[in-house]
Amino acid sequence: MVLGSFTGIRIGLSTIKAFCDAKGKPCISVSALEALAYTVNEDTCYICSMIDAKHSNIYYSIFEKNGNTYTKINDFKFDNIDNLLLVLGSLKKKIFFAGNCGILYKDVIKSYLKNDIFFEEDAFVSSKYIGLAAFDKFSNGDVLSSNTLNALYLKKSNAEETLEAKS
């Protein structure tokens, strides 16, 4: 997942695909949620990376960190904060929240969850964390060819929503 407008994301991906095709190189896909997970330095924990999607909705994914290994334990999702809290209530390790929603929903999270919870208030997507995630993926052989690289839209575009509402 790349942050930005639908058109900006398509233009960026087309550019990367062209570079990979021209040089015959594979590419590596790193989502903003993965980059946020890499901001957490704890050895053993769960990390809930969240980005605000307005109206009590969020983009999120949950990762498990053991040592230097980050494992995504659910798909990237667009959902309501209340549904996420139901999922997180079953986790038994410490949970770190990375991204702007951790702070935005801090009171709601604290009132619902009884586990050890922590908030990475300075977590933000940066080239450092994108690079670390990309290096780990490359080291593990998790590379793509340019024809399999696609945008991951967790929410429909306004045009798609309007069309769907009319039908």
ROKE-249752 format. One record per residue: x, y, z of N, C-alpha, C in turn. Coordinates in Angstrom, 3 decimals. Layout:
BEGIN
NODE;X;Y;Z;X;Y;Z;X;Y;Z
...
//
This chain:
BEGIN
NODE;0.846;-1.164;0.000;0.000;0.000;0.000;0.891;1.226;0.000
NODE;0.600;2.120;-0.884;1.317;3.373;-0.976;0.347;4.475;-0.589
NODE;0.817;5.419;0.194;-0.045;6.533;0.557;-0.102;7.516;-0.596
NODE;-1.286;8.031;-0.884;-1.433;9.028;-1.926;-2.745;8.864;-2.654
NODE;-2.928;9.694;-3.681;-4.160;9.631;-4.451;-4.151;8.396;-5.348
NODE;-5.339;8.010;-5.795;-5.432;6.854;-6.686;-4.592;7.088;-7.944
NODE;-4.682;8.270;-8.531;-3.919;8.570;-9.746;-2.422;8.592;-9.452
NODE;-2.029;9.213;-8.351;-0.612;9.272;-7.984;-0.010;7.892;-7.777
NODE;-0.778;7.016;-7.159;-0.302;5.646;-6.932;-0.115;4.927;-8.261
NODE;-1.078;5.066;-9.170;-0.965;4.406;-10.479;0.241;4.927;-11.259
NODE;0.473;6.224;-11.214;1.620;6.809;-11.920;2.931;6.295;-11.311
NODE;3.015;6.284;-9.984;4.217;5.792;-9.309;4.505;4.335;-9.633
NODE;3.476;3.494;-9.587;3.672;2.075;-9.904;4.074;1.872;-11.361
NODE;3.486;2.640;-12.266;3.866;2.534;-13.686;5.325;2.898;-13.885
NODE;5.788;3.898;-13.167;7.190;4.317;-13.264;8.114;3.211;-12.770
NODE;7.787;2.636;-11.611;8.613;1.543;-11.062;8.620;0.350;-12.015
NODE;7.460;0.003;-12.561;7.390;-1.120;-13.502;8.267;-0.868;-14.729
NODE;8.238;0.369;-15.225;9.059;0.705;-16.398;10.543;0.562;-16.080
NODE;10.972;1.050;-14.919;12.377;0.910;-14.522;12.767;-0.571;-14.413
NODE;11.923;-1.363;-13.783;12.231;-2.794;-13.619;12.290;-3.501;-14.966
NODE;11.351;-3.192;-15.851;11.355;-3.815;-17.180;12.571;-3.389;-17.987
NODE;12.921;-2.115;-17.940;14.052;-1.608;-18.726;15.368;-2.219;-18.276
NODE;15.502;-2.455;-16.974;16.750;-2.999;-16.432;16.692;-4.518;-16.203
NODE;15.511;-5.121;-16.419;15.370;-6.555;-16.201;15.536;-6.953;-14.742
NODE;15.080;-6.099;-13.851;15.246;-6.321;-12.410;13.913;-6.649;-11.752
NODE;13.954;-7.439;-10.669;12.727;-7.678;-9.902;12.416;-6.459;-9.033
NODE;11.243;-6.436;-8.459;10.892;-5.340;-7.557;10.384;-5.914;-6.236
NODE;10.347;-5.073;-5.245;9.908;-5.463;-3.912;8.788;-4.514;-3.495
NODE;7.728;-5.076;-2.997;6.581;-4.283;-2.577;6.589;-4.139;-1.055
NODE;6.537;-2.899;-0.564;6.470;-2.631;0.871;5.293;-1.701;1.113
NODE;4.390;-2.104;1.958;3.233;-1.265;2.258;3.578;-0.252;3.343
NODE;2.798;0.805;3.404;2.960;1.793;4.476;2.741;1.132;5.835
NODE;1.829;0.192;5.911;1.574;-0.500;7.179;2.772;-1.344;7.610
NODE;3.446;-1.973;6.656;4.670;-2.725;6.976;5.759;-1.778;7.469
NODE;5.917;-0.650;6.788;6.932;0.318;7.206;6.662;0.811;8.621
NODE;5.406;1.032;8.963;5.064;1.449;10.334;5.448;0.382;11.349
NODE;5.250;-0.884;11.008;5.598;-1.965;11.934;7.086;-1.944;12.270
NODE;7.907;-1.561;11.315;9.358;-1.535;11.520;9.814;-0.419;12.453
NODE;8.921;0.457;12.878;9.286;1.503;13.836;9.362;0.971;15.264
NODE;8.826;-0.229;15.495;8.793;-0.807;16.847;10.072;-1.591;17.098
NODE;10.741;-1.303;18.216;12.021;-1.937;18.541;11.928;-3.049;19.575
NODE;10.775;-3.376;20.055;10.596;-4.451;21.045;10.953;-5.792;20.411
NODE;11.478;-6.736;21.209;11.873;-8.038;20.656;10.704;-8.983;20.389
NODE;9.783;-9.104;21.328;8.685;-10.056;21.190;7.372;-9.343;21.487
NODE;6.544;-9.189;20.459;5.288;-8.469;20.646;4.415;-8.590;19.398
NODE;3.211;-8.067;19.506;2.363;-7.834;18.346;2.452;-6.354;18.025
NODE;2.327;-6.047;16.751;2.318;-4.661;16.313;1.062;-4.459;15.478
NODE;0.283;-3.491;15.859;-0.896;-3.128;15.085;-0.598;-1.809;14.394
NODE;-0.352;-1.880;13.086;-0.099;-0.681;12.293;-1.439;-0.151;11.811
NODE;-1.683;1.144;12.048;-2.986;1.709;11.711;-2.835;3.086;11.074
NODE;-3.683;3.343;10.085;-3.757;4.644;9.433;-5.220;5.057;9.415
NODE;-5.471;6.292;9.796;-6.839;6.802;9.878;-7.498;6.840;8.501
NODE;-8.745;6.351;8.441;-9.525;6.386;7.202;-10.807;7.201;7.395
NODE;-10.874;7.944;8.492;-11.984;8.845;8.822;-13.261;8.083;9.222
NODE;-14.095;8.750;9.989;-15.401;8.239;10.428;-15.279;6.929;11.209
NODE;-14.322;6.835;12.126;-14.055;5.653;12.955;-13.591;4.445;12.149
NODE;-13.145;4.675;10.933;-12.602;3.606;10.092;-11.088;3.724;10.047
NODE;-10.453;2.588;9.821;-8.997;2.529;9.789;-8.515;1.568;8.720
NODE;-7.297;1.804;8.273;-6.548;0.821;7.499;-5.603;0.191;8.501
NODE;-5.528;-1.128;8.537;-4.647;-1.740;9.524;-4.144;-3.107;9.081
NODE;-3.113;-3.537;9.763;-2.626;-4.908;9.690;-1.919;-5.202;11.007
NODE;-1.912;-6.462;11.380;-1.274;-6.897;12.624;-0.051;-7.736;12.267
NODE;1.041;-7.434;12.934;2.297;-8.148;12.730;2.729;-8.762;14.056
NODE;3.440;-9.877;13.970;4.063;-10.460;15.154;5.562;-10.298;14.981
NODE;6.213;-9.788;16.015;7.659;-9.590;15.946;8.336;-10.518;16.937
NODE;9.261;-11.290;16.427;10.115;-12.156;17.248;11.552;-11.884;16.843
NODE;12.310;-11.256;17.736;13.677;-10.866;17.403;13.660;-9.851;16.288
NODE;14.322;-10.169;15.179;14.350;-9.261;14.031;13.378;-9.671;12.930
NODE;12.483;-10.600;13.246;11.553;-11.105;12.244;10.162;-10.519;12.452
NODE;9.635;-9.924;11.398;8.283;-9.365;11.396;7.408;-10.273;10.533
NODE;6.335;-10.785;11.100;5.438;-11.665;10.365;4.048;-11.047;10.334
NODE;3.527;-10.830;9.133;2.169;-10.295;8.998;1.199;-11.416;9.340
NODE;0.310;-11.203;10.317;-0.592;-12.284;10.732;-2.024;-12.088;10.232
NODE;-2.286;-10.999;9.538;-3.584;-10.862;8.877;-3.405;-10.005;7.632
NODE;-4.372;-10.064;6.740;-4.313;-9.252;5.529;-4.447;-7.779;5.879
NODE;-4.052;-6.945;4.962;-4.291;-5.517;5.124;-5.797;-5.306;5.047
NODE;-6.334;-4.504;5.960;-7.786;-4.355;6.013;-8.223;-2.906;6.148
NODE;-9.435;-2.668;5.698;-10.162;-1.426;5.920;-11.351;-1.816;6.784
NODE;-11.437;-1.271;7.992;-12.498;-1.696;8.910;-12.757;-0.614;9.946
NODE;-13.704;-0.883;10.811;-14.064;-0.002;11.910;-13.186;-0.307;13.110
NODE;-12.849;0.700;13.904;-11.993;0.514;15.079;-12.580;-0.519;16.041
NODE;-13.901;-0.544;16.184;-14.532;-1.497;17.108;-14.280;-2.943;16.684
NODE;-14.333;-3.219;15.385;-14.060;-4.573;14.897;-12.609;-4.969;15.130
NODE;-11.703;-4.015;14.947;-10.292;-4.296;15.213;-10.075;-4.640;16.684
NODE;-10.703;-3.910;17.576;-10.527;-4.161;19.008;-11.011;-5.560;19.393
NODE;-12.039;-6.059;18.736;-12.491;-7.430;18.983;-11.392;-8.434;18.612
NODE;-10.732;-8.195;17.499;-9.638;-9.073;17.060;-8.469;-8.989;18.041
NODE;-8.109;-7.786;18.442;-6.947;-7.593;19.315;-7.174;-8.130;20.721
NODE;-8.417;-8.218;21.147;-8.723;-8.707;22.491;-8.270;-10.133;22.734
NODE;-8.084;-10.919;21.689;-7.679;-12.324;21.842;-6.160;-12.516;21.877
NODE;-5.395;-11.468;21.625;-3.938;-11.591;21.598;-3.376;-11.597;23.019
NODE;-2.346;-12.402;23.241;-1.816;-12.603;24.593;-0.503;-11.881;24.887
NODE;0.215;-11.434;23.876;1.476;-10.720;24.095;1.221;-9.218;24.149
NODE;2.283;-8.483;24.428;2.219;-7.025;24.374;1.790;-6.591;22.979
NODE;1.047;-5.497;22.921;0.636;-4.939;21.635;1.149;-3.508;21.536
NODE;1.879;-3.244;20.464;2.339;-1.896;20.166;1.480;-1.342;19.038
NODE;1.069;-0.107;19.171;0.289;0.560;18.138;1.180;1.560;17.431
NODE;1.276;1.420;16.108;2.107;2.303;15.303;1.223;2.980;14.267
NODE;1.383;4.263;14.126;0.584;5.013;13.168;-0.305;6.018;13.874
NODE;-0.908;6.898;13.100;-1.669;7.995;13.688;-2.921;7.558;14.446
NODE;-3.451;6.404;14.158;-4.670;5.949;14.849;-4.413;5.530;16.290
NODE;-3.215;5.078;16.583;-2.905;4.703;17.957;-3.153;5.865;18.901
NODE;-2.725;7.027;18.495;-2.921;8.227;19.309;-4.370;8.706;19.209
NODE;-4.921;8.677;18.014;-6.284;9.138;17.790;-7.307;8.352;18.620
NODE;-7.108;7.042;18.711;-8.050;6.177;19.425;-7.489;5.647;20.748
NODE;-6.497;6.320;21.282;-5.802;5.861;22.490;-6.767;5.578;23.645
NODE;-7.694;6.468;23.918;-8.629;6.281;25.035;-9.549;5.084;24.805
NODE;-10.043;4.934;23.585;-10.921;3.800;23.250;-10.156;2.489;23.405
NODE;-8.932;2.460;22.904;-8.101;1.250;22.980;-7.829;0.885;24.432
NODE;-7.430;1.865;25.232;-7.123;1.606;26.648;-8.354;1.126;27.419
NODE;-9.516;1.635;27.090;-10.720;1.235;27.821;-11.178;-0.171;27.437
NODE;-10.823;-0.631;26.221;-11.284;-1.942;25.763;-10.270;-3.050;26.032
NODE;-8.992;-2.784;25.776;-7.974;-3.835;25.880;-7.385;-3.899;27.276
NODE;-7.212;-5.106;27.752;-6.645;-5.305;29.088;-5.196;-5.772;29.045
NODE;-4.656;-6.089;27.848;-3.268;-6.546;27.747;-2.325;-5.357;27.922
NODE;-1.030;-5.675;27.923;-0.023;-4.612;27.931;-0.068;-3.939;26.570
NODE;-0.370;-2.661;26.559;-0.438;-1.936;25.296;0.491;-0.723;25.356
NODE;1.089;-0.437;24.217;2.048;0.651;24.104;1.772;1.403;22.812
NODE;2.086;2.681;22.815;1.827;3.517;21.655;3.130;4.130;21.161
NODE;3.453;3.860;19.905;4.631;4.438;19.269;4.209;5.799;18.711
NODE;4.336;6.820;19.548;3.833;8.140;19.175;4.624;8.793;18.053
NODE;5.857;8.398;17.873;6.690;8.986;16.821;6.759;8.115;15.572
NODE;5.874;7.116;15.470;5.899;6.210;14.326;5.383;6.932;13.079
NODE;6.175;6.902;12.027;5.761;7.473;10.757;6.463;6.724;9.639
NODE;5.849;6.725;8.475;6.439;6.046;7.326;7.620;6.872;6.847
NODE;8.785;6.264;6.821;9.977;6.963;6.325;10.781;6.017;5.446
NODE;11.700;6.598;4.697;12.535;5.795;3.797;13.357;4.774;4.577
NODE;13.719;5.094;5.817;14.499;4.171;6.644;13.727;2.868;6.861
NODE;12.465;2.980;7.249;11.676;1.791;7.566;11.211;1.059;6.306
NODE;10.969;1.799;5.239;10.657;1.151;3.962;11.875;0.353;3.506
NODE;13.068;0.942;3.648;14.304;0.253;3.267;14.567;-0.991;4.095
NODE;14.336;-0.908;5.413;14.535;-2.084;6.269;13.579;-3.213;5.885
NODE;12.318;-2.870;5.646;11.339;-3.886;5.248;11.709;-4.476;3.888
NODE;12.129;-3.627;2.961;12.517;-4.109;1.631;13.742;-5.021;1.705
NODE;14.718;-4.658;2.531;15.913;-5.488;2.690;15.543;-6.865;3.237
NODE;14.676;-6.907;4.251;14.241;-8.197;4.801;13.527;-9.029;3.747
NODE;12.660;-8.400;2.976;11.952;-9.137;1.929;12.933;-9.665;0.880
NODE;13.860;-8.825;0.470;14.864;-9.253;-0.510;15.681;-10.416;0.037
NODE;16.101;-10.318;1.292;16.900;-11.378;1.928;16.142;-12.693;1.997
NODE;14.817;-12.607;2.110;13.975;-13.808;2.179;13.468;-14.252;0.808
NODE;13.911;-13.594;-0.254;13.507;-13.973;-1.604;12.094;-13.547;-1.969
NODE;11.541;-12.606;-1.222;10.169;-12.146;-1.459;10.188;-10.989;-2.458
NODE;10.484;-11.327;-3.723;10.559;-10.319;-4.780;9.480;-10.608;-5.818
NODE;9.141;-9.583;-6.588;8.095;-9.696;-7.604;8.653;-9.343;-8.970
NODE;8.002;-9.844;-10.007;8.304;-9.341;-11.340;7.395;-8.134;-11.557
NODE;7.756;-7.278;-12.469;6.992;-6.045;-12.653;5.546;-6.314;-13.075
NODE;5.298;-7.425;-13.770;3.922;-7.683;-14.212;3.020;-8.201;-13.077
NODE;3.585;-8.543;-11.931;2.748;-8.966;-10.801;2.608;-7.878;-9.740
NODE;3.301;-6.758;-9.925;3.203;-5.645;-8.987;1.932;-4.858;-9.274
NODE;1.057;-4.766;-8.290;-0.206;-4.052;-8.437;-0.469;-3.203;-7.210
NODE;-1.268;-2.190;-7.395;-1.674;-1.342;-6.275;-2.636;-2.117;-5.381
NODE;-2.521;-1.880;-4.105;-3.433;-2.481;-3.135;-4.306;-1.363;-2.590
NODE;-5.528;-1.305;-3.070;-6.470;-0.303;-2.609;-7.381;-0.952;-1.577
NODE;-7.330;-0.470;-0.357;-8.163;-1.035;0.695;-9.568;-0.445;0.682
NODE;-9.718;0.649;0.010;-11.013;1.320;-0.080;-11.265;1.639;-1.544
NODE;-12.515;1.599;-1.951;-12.854;1.913;-3.332;-12.688;3.406;-3.587
NODE;-12.400;3.740;-4.849;-12.291;5.148;-5.233;-13.672;5.793;-5.176
NODE;-13.718;7.123;-5.156;-15.002;7.837;-5.147;-15.830;7.459;-6.367
NODE;-15.195;7.320;-7.520;-15.910;6.950;-8.743;-16.545;5.563;-8.594
NODE;-15.800;4.609;-8.029;-16.348;3.264;-7.828;-17.503;3.276;-6.830
NODE;-17.363;4.048;-5.763;-18.434;4.141;-4.769;-19.682;4.780;-5.356
NODE;-19.509;5.837;-6.175;-20.634;6.508;-6.808;-21.341;5.564;-7.771
NODE;-20.584;4.848;-8.590;-21.143;3.899;-9.533;-21.896;2.794;-8.806
NODE;-21.323;2.299;-7.735;-21.954;1.239;-6.946;-23.262;1.733;-6.305
NODE;-23.286;2.976;-5.852;-24.483;3.541;-5.218;-25.619;3.706;-6.228
NODE;-25.294;3.974;-7.487;-26.311;4.155;-8.519;-26.920;2.844;-8.971
NODE;-26.220;1.732;-8.775;-26.749;0.439;-9.260;-27.511;-0.304;-8.202
//
